[in-house]
Amino acid sequence: FAEIFRGGIQSIDRGQYEGAKVLGMTYVQTMRRIILPQVIKRVLPPISNETINLLKDTSLVYILAMNDILRITRSIVQRDFDTTAFLVAAVFYLFFTFILTKVFGYLEKRYAVYDE
């Protein structure tokens, strides 16, 4: 996430900083009022991708003996000899990914007001 924000800050044109300096703004004012609102708009798509990837990667965490959805599902399947639990876990992952996609889609539309 730090790399995403660093790249977002560096992607802002130098003219924005120079314009703020001409207006007499301090560095903190420049960042808060001019740079960061533009950065948020630019970094939302990569942040949403990374967040959804983190959610999906939790299924790999069971290798590290963490209790997550897939580890619990696997223990249920081994106990009951029924693979329905895997279907339920897949639906949970699909649901959470869908919710995250919708939330970040809304945020991207909200911050894209000035693109027109």
N, C-alpha and C positions, 0 to 999 in steps of 0.2 A: 504494500500500500504506500510505503514511503516513496518508492520509485515512481509510482503512478502520480503522486502529488508533485514530486520533484519535476517530472516531465511536464506536468500541466503548468507549473509555474514558469518553467523555462520556455514553454511554447508561447507565452504572451509576448507580444511585440515590444521592443524597447521603447517605441514611441509612446506607449501607455505610461511608462515610468517617467519619460521626459515631459509629457503633458501634465502629469500630476505635479512634477517638480516646478514647472512654470506657474501652475496655479498656487504654489506655496504650500503644498501638502507635505507632511512629514512622511517618513518611510512607513510607519505604522498606519497612518491614514491612507496612504497609497495602497497598501496591501489590503486593508479592510474594506475600503470603499470602491476600489477600481480593479485590483488584480484578482483577489479571491472570488468575487462573484463570477468572473470570466473563467477562472480555473474550475470552479464547481461544475459549470456547464460542460467543460471539456473533459473532466475526469469521470463524470457519471457513467458513461458506457463501460470504460475499463473496470471501474469499481463494481458495477453490477455483474460483469463477467467473472471477476475474481470472487465475489461473494457467492455466486451460484456454484462455481468450481469448488469452493471450500465446503459448501453443503454436500456436494456430490462426493467429495473426497473423504467425508466422514465414514463412508462405507469401507474405506481402506484402513481405518483406524483400528478395526477389530484385530488386526495382526499384532498391534501393540498391546493387546489385552485391555482395551478400554471398553467400557460398557456403552455401546451405542445401539442404534436400531438394528443394524445388520447382525451384530453379535447376539443380541437377544433373540432375533429371528432364527438364527442358526441353532441356538440351543433349543428353541421350541420345536424346530423341524427334527432335530436329533431325538428329542424326547417323544414326540407324537408320531413320527414317521409320516407327516403330512406336509406337503410343500405349499399349502395355502398361505402360510405365514410369509413366505417370500413374496407372494402376490400382494399381500397387505403392506409389506415394507416398501415394495415398488410404488404402490399407490401413495404412501406417505412421502417418499422422495419426490414423486411427480407433483404432489400437492404443494409441498414446500417450495419447489422450484417454480411452480406456476405463480405462487403468491409473490415470491421475490421478483420474478420477471415483471409482474403487473406493477408492483411498488416502484421499481426502478424505471419502468416505462412511464409511469405517471410523473416521476421526478424529472426525467429527461424532457418530457413535454412542458412541464412547468417552467423549467429553466431555459427552454428554447424560445421564449417569448420574444427575445430581441434578435432572433435570426432572420426575421422577415424583412 
